[in-house]
Amino acid sequence: MGSEGFVVWFTGLSGSGKSTLAAMLAAEISQRGMHVESLDGDDVRTLLSKGLGYTREDRDVNIRRIGFVAKLVARSGGCAITAAISPYREIREEQRRSTGRFCEVYCECPIEVLQRRDVKGLYARVVSGEIKGFTGVDDPYEPPTAPEVVAHTDHESPQESLTKIIAKLESLGYLGHNGRLPETTKKGLVTPHGGELIDRFVRGEARQQFLERAAGMPRVKLDERGASDLELIGIGGYSPLKGFMAQRDYLHVLRERRLEDGLVWSVPITLAVTREGAERLVVGTEVALESPDGRVVGVLELSDSWIPDKELEAREVYRTTDETHPGVAYLKTTGDVYLGGEVWLLERPSAPQFPQYPRDPAATRALFEERGWRRIVGFQTRNPIHRAHEYLTKCAIEVTDGLLLHPLVGATKSDDIPVDVRMRCYEVLLEKYYPPDRVILALNPAAMRYAGPREAIFHALVRKNYGCSHFIVGRDHAGVGRHYGVYAAQRAFDDFSPGELGIEPLKFDAAFWSTVVEGMGTAKTAPGDASTRISLSGTQVREMLRAGRLPPPEFSRPEVAQILLEYTQRR
């Protein structure tokens, strides 16, 4: 690939997937080491073409401005990706003729499908008469006659469409063939999701000014999960989020597992209030956020307020509406109105337990840099670590520089082992059975959602923000009673390209003690059948502990088992 850049021009009706595919393509090209700039139609209208109307002449001026900037990027050796409706064939062909290396991608989707999707709510406003002159409805759209790529977004997955686009760019010679996943930045560590580690934690004099203003603001009290979410937004654990999701991001996440700009994000981060509570609030104003104990810990710049379809959310996120599922049960107990907007964190909602362990992404990244680590594997856990988990993490250390043991310390189910007990288990295990220079124990203040495959993606992206290049995914990650099916979480990663996730999943089979090899293994590495495998269920272990018996050493290290036995007997 030479020094000359190129332009990828996405065209298609509103809602056809242009922005989503453009963001996916930008992530992939960036991972290949090429400079890329994205020119989204909505952003251009706000900035570059502010003041232009929607006459044909104004639309043409808008496209020429986009094309001019795109050509500058290409001339400098970069890739310019445009994502604007650009409804008229003649002006698109004008851009093609004036651009040396040009690839047109037509996002083709029937109007009736777009009306059903209506992610931005625009088609409904057209039907109601609120919007006139809408492209594809009462204003013409002229499809390309010979685009380089046609993405059939009504029935192709985004990944399938992206694969077609990449293949075309490679065949044109615009991109070199490259299947490698670059895992690190020039500094060494992976970049945070979205390219920047968000910091919304206000300190010093600015914090005092916020607190003084907050005295006159209406207040919303956070529950335990909301408090955890506020902290993680503030410290950058949820980068690129700067606040609780507005409706458009929320709907995109539900339907596509992406933010409105196309960036992968699989779990909605929302703030729910009662209808009565919402009536006190005015969009465009600030709201003080209280911790569960009543302290003002944040400020919300309220930009959106709406009533969500919780049945839809339950089906999409948890794959069920059954209220025995802990995620659905929580969803049904929250307020009927969601609030969206950027937030500022003024202080941590709860006093950090175990302050000797880092809990912020900036802190873990600094530790990785200090140790010279570049390839770090993250391990999510909400339970004590038994022999199978130990085996998986040690296998992962073999192919990386070190392990981030990253237990979740936010809200979990009532029958989960308490945080203080779990931490003692982790400490004794690391002290006796892991090399100290290959493991960092840190805390993730998030609440557990039990969202299975979606939460596995979410957990990986959060660990990417903490500096991990790899992430362990087990056979029932973030599941509850095998609700999602064996290995469903692992398969979820196949829906996205490595470049757009930016973190590599390490997918492991279930591990067990094999009496044949007299050691740990999986079905891939140890011969035998069920009769030669020692692997206990959580129910079996709890029954043994309640009866005053230690689980066998093939299942749990005796020091860990003793801590769990003492806890169970106290209960």
DOVEXMAR-527953 format. One line per 8 residues: their letters; for each residue x, y, z of C-alpha. Coordinates in pm, whole numbers. Layout:
BEGIN
a = X:Y:Z ~ ... .
***
This chain:
BEGIN
mgsegfvv = 0:0:0 ~ 146:331:-107 ~ 127:669:59 ~ -187:773:-131 ~ -509:755:67 ~ -864:690:-43 ~ -1228:778:19 ~ -1506:537:116 .
wftglsgs = -1841:698:40 ~ -2143:547:216 ~ -2484:635:75 ~ -2834:514:159 ~ -3159:616:321 ~ -3186:731:680 ~ -3155:435:915 ~ -3001:203:657 .
gkstlaam = -2686:144:860 ~ -2440:392:709 ~ -2308:526:1039 ~ -2284:180:1194 ~ -2083:36:904 ~ -1872:351:876 ~ -1773:324:1243 ~ -1694:-46:1208 .
laaeisqr = -1483:20:900 ~ -1301:307:1070 ~ -1212:82:1364 ~ -1084:-192:1134 ~ -871:42:922 ~ -733:216:1231 ~ -632:-121:1377 ~ -436:-185:1057 .
gmhvesld = -226:121:1133 ~ -372:370:883 ~ -492:719:972 ~ -869:744:926 ~ -1117:1030:954 ~ -1495:984:965 ~ -1734:1246:825 ~ -2081:1159:951 .
gddvrtll = -2372:1337:785 ~ -2535:1445:1112 ~ -2209:1583:1252 ~ -2129:1767:928 ~ -2473:1928:929 ~ -2411:2052:1282 ~ -2061:2186:1223 ~ -1943:2219:863 .
skglgytr = -2281:2289:703 ~ -2468:2469:979 ~ -2729:2700:829 ~ -2787:2503:510 ~ -3139:2392:432 ~ -3267:2087:249 ~ -3328:2220:-99 ~ -3148:2037:-377 .
edrdvnir = -2899:2323:-404 ~ -2826:2320:-32 ~ -2790:1943:-30 ~ -2539:1965:-315 ~ -2338:2231:-129 ~ -2333:2004:177 ~ -2201:1710:-28 ~ -1935:1923:-197 .
rigfvakl = -1810:2036:144 ~ -1794:1678:266 ~ -1616:1576:-54 ~ -1363:1857:-25 ~ -1262:1758:328 ~ -1254:1389:230 ~ -1017:1462:-59 ~ -783:1655:171 .
varsggca = -764:1355:403 ~ -699:1117:112 ~ -429:1342:-37 ~ -246:1338:295 ~ -237:959:286 ~ -532:886:512 ~ -866:718:467 ~ -1175:941:467 .
itaaispy = -1505:769:541 ~ -1825:962:468 ~ -2169:859:589 ~ -2431:1096:448 ~ -2755:1017:266 ~ -2625:1206:-42 ~ -2949:1135:-232 ~ -2857:1261:-580 .
reireeqr = -2657:1048:-821 ~ -2504:1337:-1015 ~ -2334:1500:-715 ~ -2201:1161:-596 ~ -2052:1098:-940 ~ -1897:1443:-929 ~ -1716:1343:-610 ~ -1602:1018:-769 .
rstgrfce = -1454:1198:-1071 ~ -1265:1447:-856 ~ -1126:1184:-620 ~ -840:960:-721 ~ -921:650:-518 ~ -1290:618:-442 ~ -1514:335:-316 ~ -1891:382:-307 .
vycecpie = -2086:166:-62 ~ -2464:158:-109 ~ -2653:59:207 ~ -2960:-88:43 ~ -3264:-143:263 ~ -3637:-139:167 ~ -3830:160:294 ~ -4081:-62:476 .
vlqrrdvk = -3799:-220:679 ~ -3662:123:767 ~ -4006:237:879 ~ -4031:-63:1111 ~ -3685:-2:1254 ~ -3713:377:1279 ~ -3417:396:1518 ~ -3418:777:1523 .
glyarvvs = -3798:811:1525 ~ -3787:1013:1200 ~ -4022:801:991 ~ -4291:827:1258 ~ -4256:1206:1245 ~ -4294:1192:866 ~ -4614:990:897 ~ -4752:1236:1153 .
geikgftg = -4679:1525:915 ~ -4419:1678:1144 ~ -4142:1641:883 ~ -4183:1732:515 ~ -3948:1670:223 ~ -3802:1353:377 ~ -3566:1159:151 ~ -3715:835:27 .
vddpyepp = -4069:927:127 ~ -4171:1259:-25 ~ -3829:1361:-163 ~ -3635:1151:-414 ~ -3344:921:-348 ~ -3147:808:-653 ~ -2971:475:-586 ~ -2621:424:-730 .
tapevvah = -2607:244:-1063 ~ -2264:84:-1017 ~ -2139:106:-659 ~ -1830:-87:-562 ~ -2020:-254:-277 ~ -2389:-310:-206 ~ -2456:-382:160 ~ -2801:-542:193 .
tdhespqe = -2859:-421:546 ~ -3210:-562:570 ~ -3079:-920:584 ~ -2699:-904:615 ~ -2541:-873:958 ~ -2314:-568:1003 ~ -2018:-805:1019 ~ -2114:-967:687 .
sltkiiak = -2139:-626:522 ~ -1808:-514:672 ~ -1637:-827:538 ~ -1759:-743:187 ~ -1632:-386:214 ~ -1288:-489:344 ~ -1257:-751:68 ~ -1337:-490:-197 .
leslgylg = -1086:-239:-56 ~ -821:-510:-56 ~ -903:-614:-414 ~ -881:-250:-526 ~ -538:-225:-366 ~ -648:44:-123 ~ -583:-183:177 ~ -315:-446:215 .
hngrlpet = -423:-798:313 ~ -387:-811:687 ~ -555:-1055:919 ~ -336:-968:1219 ~ -488:-807:1527 ~ -265:-523:1646 ~ -305:-547:2021 ~ -109:-248:2141 .
tkkglvtp = -63:119:2081 ~ 273:288:2027 ~ 294:330:2405 ~ 230:-39:2446 ~ -113:-75:2602 ~ -439:-114:2415 ~ -628:208:2358 ~ -947:258:2561 .
hggelidr = -1273:182:2384 ~ -1349:474:2154 ~ -989:595:2166 ~ -991:800:2488 ~ -1006:718:2859 ~ -1294:932:2981 ~ -1243:1129:3304 ~ -1557:1288:3452 .
fvrgearq = -1429:1287:3812 ~ -1432:1648:3932 ~ -1165:1745:4183 ~ -1038:2048:4370 ~ -1204:2389:4341 ~ -1424:2280:4050 ~ -1578:2011:4272 ~ -1665:2266:4538 .
qfleraag = -1831:2486:4279 ~ -2040:2191:4159 ~ -2145:2112:4516 ~ -2251:2471:4575 ~ -2462:2470:4259 ~ -2605:2130:4345 ~ -2761:2273:4660 ~ -3024:2440:4442 .
mprvklde = -3082:2152:4202 ~ -3361:1894:4206 ~ -3234:1558:4327 ~ -3248:1198:4211 ~ -3143:918:4445 ~ -2940:639:4288 ~ -2984:275:4377 ~ -2681:50:4424 .
rgasdlel = -2646:-27:4053 ~ -2695:336:3952 ~ -2426:441:4198 ~ -2184:185:4053 ~ -2262:302:3700 ~ -2204:665:3796 ~ -1863:580:3942 ~ -1757:376:3639 .
igiggysp = -1863:650:3399 ~ -1672:904:3606 ~ -1347:707:3627 ~ -1352:593:3263 ~ -1441:228:3315 ~ -1732:275:3074 ~ -1538:476:2814 ~ -1656:616:2574 .
lkgfmaqr = -1973:688:2776 ~ -1982:1030:2938 ~ -2316:980:3105 ~ -2634:778:3121 ~ -2762:690:2775 ~ -3009:907:2587 ~ -3289:732:2402 ~ -3117:708:2064 .
dylhvlre = -2808:536:2203 ~ -3030:316:2419 ~ -3236:194:2121 ~ -2928:131:1910 ~ -2777:-74:2191 ~ -3093:-282:2230 ~ -3134:-353:1860 ~ -2777:-357:1731 .
rrledglv = -2543:-386:2033 ~ -2390:-59:1919 ~ -2406:307:2013 ~ -2565:546:1765 ~ -2221:623:1617 ~ -2169:253:1543 ~ -1922:175:1822 ~ -1980:-167:1978 .
wsvpitla = -2162:-150:2313 ~ -2384:-434:2427 ~ -2555:-335:2754 ~ -2775:-27:2814 ~ -2648:204:3089 ~ -2958:387:3203 ~ -3095:588:3493 ~ -3454:509:3592 .
vtregaer = -3687:727:3799 ~ -4055:717:3883 ~ -4306:913:3675 ~ -4362:1143:3971 ~ -3990:1200:4007 ~ -3954:1273:3635 ~ -4228:1538:3646 ~ -4006:1754:3870 .
lvvgteva = -3724:1760:3615 ~ -3677:1977:3306 ~ -3468:1867:3009 ~ -3180:2113:2962 ~ -3121:2165:3334 ~ -2890:2005:3588 ~ -2990:1739:3840 ~ -2804:1646:4158 .
lespdgrv = -2741:1273:4198 ~ -2754:1127:4547 ~ -2584:811:4666 ~ -2801:549:4839 ~ -2701:703:5174 ~ -2815:1052:5067 ~ -2489:1229:4978 ~ -2464:1438:4661 .
vgvlelsd = -2209:1245:4455 ~ -2271:1364:4102 ~ -2447:1601:3866 ~ -2650:1501:3561 ~ -2681:1739:3265 ~ -3030:1622:3172 ~ -3064:1599:2793 ~ -3335:1336:2749 .
swipdkel = -3630:1180:2929 ~ -3850:902:2796 ~ -4063:599:2884 ~ -3885:280:2770 ~ -4042:-44:2653 ~ -3916:-269:2930 ~ -4058:-582:2771 ~ -3844:-510:2466 .
earevyrt = -3541:-443:2686 ~ -3588:-769:2874 ~ -3621:-972:2554 ~ -3321:-811:2386 ~ -3080:-795:2681 ~ -3179:-1101:2885 ~ -3353:-1307:2614 ~ -3650:-1357:2843 .
tdethpgv = -3929:-1170:3021 ~ -3941:-1426:3303 ~ -3919:-1235:3631 ~ -3738:-1522:3801 ~ -3434:-1408:3601 ~ -3244:-1167:3833 ~ -3180:-915:3554 ~ -3546:-904:3452 .
aylkttgd = -3656:-891:3815 ~ -3436:-586:3872 ~ -3559:-420:3552 ~ -3923:-456:3655 ~ -3862:-292:3994 ~ -3706:26:3855 ~ -3889:348:3765 ~ -4093:387:3447 .
vylggevw = -3896:683:3310 ~ -3535:688:3192 ~ -3313:997:3216 ~ -3021:1056:2982 ~ -2735:1300:2984 ~ -2369:1353:3062 ~ -2263:1329:3426 ~ -1994:1462:3656 .
llerpsap = -1871:1247:3945 ~ -1809:1456:4256 ~ -1716:1178:4497 ~ -1734:802:4505 ~ -2085:687:4593 ~ -1951:441:4852 ~ -1633:429:5054 ~ -1402:196:4862 .
qfpqyprd = -1358:-140:5030 ~ -1004:-276:5027 ~ -837:56:4941 ~ -504:-121:4899 ~ -624:-252:4562 ~ -670:-29:4256 ~ -1020:24:4119 ~ -966:288:3847 .
paatralf = -853:220:3487 ~ -582:486:3511 ~ -435:303:3811 ~ -422:-42:3652 ~ -279:104:3331 ~ -4:272:3534 ~ 79:-58:3703 ~ 98:-237:3369 .
eergwrri = 332:31:3235 ~ 545:10:3548 ~ 586:-366:3504 ~ 647:-338:3131 ~ 342:-550:3050 ~ 187:-516:2705 ~ -27:-828:2672 ~ -258:-849:2973 .
vgfqtrnp = -539:-1097:3018 ~ -840:-998:3227 ~ -1044:-1242:3433 ~ -1396:-1149:3544 ~ -1525:-1319:3856 ~ -1801:-1276:4110 ~ -1722:-1602:4292 ~ -1428:-1757:4474 .
ihraheyl = -1177:-1911:4234 ~ -1176:-2291:4226 ~ -926:-2522:4058 ~ -1088:-2496:3714 ~ -1066:-2115:3718 ~ -708:-2137:3842 ~ -622:-2366:3551 ~ -778:-2132:3292 .
tkcaievt = -606:-1823:3428 ~ -267:-1994:3438 ~ -309:-2116:3080 ~ -382:-1755:2984 ~ -74:-1624:3169 ~ 138:-1861:2959 ~ 53:-1664:2643 ~ 49:-1312:2793 .
dglllhpl = 266:-1097:3020 ~ 36:-1112:3317 ~ -313:-1150:3463 ~ -553:-885:3588 ~ -764:-1069:3844 ~ -1061:-836:3840 ~ -1345:-936:4072 ~ -1671:-750:4047 .
vgatksdd = -1752:-585:4380 ~ -2083:-410:4302 ~ -2431:-549:4364 ~ -2481:-922:4298 ~ -2753:-1176:4380 ~ -2838:-1218:4748 ~ -2708:-1576:4752 ~ -2368:-1487:4603 .
ipvdvrmr = -2064:-1502:4833 ~ -2006:-1160:4999 ~ -1720:-944:4877 ~ -1513:-962:5196 ~ -1520:-1343:5195 ~ -1430:-1358:4827 ~ -1141:-1118:4874 ~ -990:-1336:5147 .
cyevllek = -1017:-1631:4909 ~ -840:-1439:4632 ~ -566:-1320:4866 ~ -480:-1663:5004 ~ -489:-1817:4657 ~ -253:-1556:4512 ~ -22:-1580:4811 ~ 25:-1956:4781 .
yyppdrvi = -42:-2060:4424 ~ 47:-1779:4179 ~ 380:-1607:4105 ~ 343:-1257:4255 ~ 509:-1082:3961 ~ 252:-1216:3712 ~ -79:-1118:3875 ~ -241:-789:3973 .
lalnpaam = -551:-799:4190 ~ -779:-500:4131 ~ -1147:-423:4182 ~ -1429:-357:3939 ~ -1701:-156:4118 ~ -1971:-263:3867 ~ -2297:-435:3954 ~ -2370:-778:3805 .
ryagprea = -2642:-785:3538 ~ -2653:-1158:3452 ~ -2700:-1074:3085 ~ -2503:-1368:2946 ~ -2361:-1310:2596 ~ -2428:-935:2603 ~ -2260:-900:2939 ~ -1960:-1101:2820 .
ifhalvrk = -1900:-843:2546 ~ -1959:-565:2798 ~ -1715:-716:3048 ~ -1450:-745:2777 ~ -1486:-380:2671 ~ -1464:-262:3032 ~ -1144:-466:3080 ~ -1008:-313:2760 .
nygcshfi = -1054:25:2929 ~ -860:-108:3227 ~ -572:-191:2989 ~ -632:-558:2902 ~ -549:-687:2555 ~ -708:-1031:2617 ~ -1012:-1151:2810 ~ -1107:-1498:2935 .
vgrdhagv = -1455:-1614:2832 ~ -1588:-1933:2986 ~ -1868:-2157:2876 ~ -2146:-1977:3067 ~ -2008:-1627:3117 ~ -2241:-1399:3317 ~ -2512:-1662:3293 ~ -2766:-1773:3547 .
grhygvya = -2867:-2137:3558 ~ -2735:-2195:3205 ~ -3016:-1969:3084 ~ -2831:-1869:2768 ~ -2697:-2206:2660 ~ -2348:-2350:2678 ~ -2084:-2138:2501 ~ -2338:-1875:2387 .
aqrafddf = -2117:-1603:2536 ~ -1817:-1725:2338 ~ -2015:-1728:2013 ~ -2125:-1368:2073 ~ -1771:-1247:2006 ~ -1787:-1394:1655 ~ -2045:-1127:1562 ~ -1776:-857:1566 .
spgelgie = -1445:-808:1394 ~ -1130:-808:1610 ~ -1058:-450:1503 ~ -1383:-307:1634 ~ -1364:-489:1968 ~ -994:-417:2020 ~ -960:-695:2276 ~ -905:-1063:2203 .
plkfdaaf = -1128:-1322:2373 ~ -961:-1637:2503 ~ -1229:-1905:2478 ~ -1190:-2202:2709 ~ -1376:-2529:2746 ~ -1497:-2632:3090 ~ -1203:-2749:3301 ~ -1201:-3036:3550 .
wstvvegm = -970:-3266:3745 ~ -897:-3571:3536 ~ -830:-3895:3721 ~ -674:-4026:3400 ~ -397:-3766:3374 ~ -406:-3686:3748 ~ -429:-3315:3684 ~ -644:-3038:3546 .
gtaktapg = -761:-3045:3187 ~ -1051:-3007:2950 ~ -1222:-3236:2702 ~ -962:-3116:2452 ~ -664:-3220:2660 ~ -770:-3504:2892 ~ -903:-3844:2776 ~ -1183:-4024:2956 .
dastrisl = -1550:-3965:3020 ~ -1771:-3821:3295 ~ -1665:-4095:3535 ~ -1303:-3975:3520 ~ -1378:-3605:3568 ~ -1415:-3433:3906 ~ -1623:-3119:3861 ~ -1884:-3012:4114 .
sgtqvrem = -2182:-2784:4065 ~ -2237:-2481:4284 ~ -2533:-2655:4447 ~ -2322:-2959:4535 ~ -2050:-2743:4688 ~ -2300:-2545:4897 ~ -2456:-2869:5026 ~ -2114:-3002:5128 .
lragrlpp = -2026:-2679:5308 ~ -2360:-2668:5489 ~ -2295:-3026:5604 ~ -1958:-2918:5742 ~ -1753:-3100:5476 ~ -1474:-2952:5266 ~ -1493:-2991:4889 ~ -1221:-3227:4760 .
pefsrpev = -878:-3073:4686 ~ -927:-3165:4320 ~ -1206:-2906:4312 ~ -1082:-2633:4547 ~ -755:-2544:4715 ~ -792:-2642:5083 ~ -714:-2290:5210 ~ -996:-2147:4997 .
aqilleyt = -1234:-2424:5093 ~ -1165:-2361:5463 ~ -1257:-1991:5431 ~ -1583:-2087:5257 ~ -1659:-2353:5520 ~ -1613:-2105:5806 ~ -1836:-1852:5630 ~ -2108:-2109:5566 .
qrr = -2101:-2237:5921 ~ -2132:-1880:6056 ~ -2442:-1828:5845 .
***
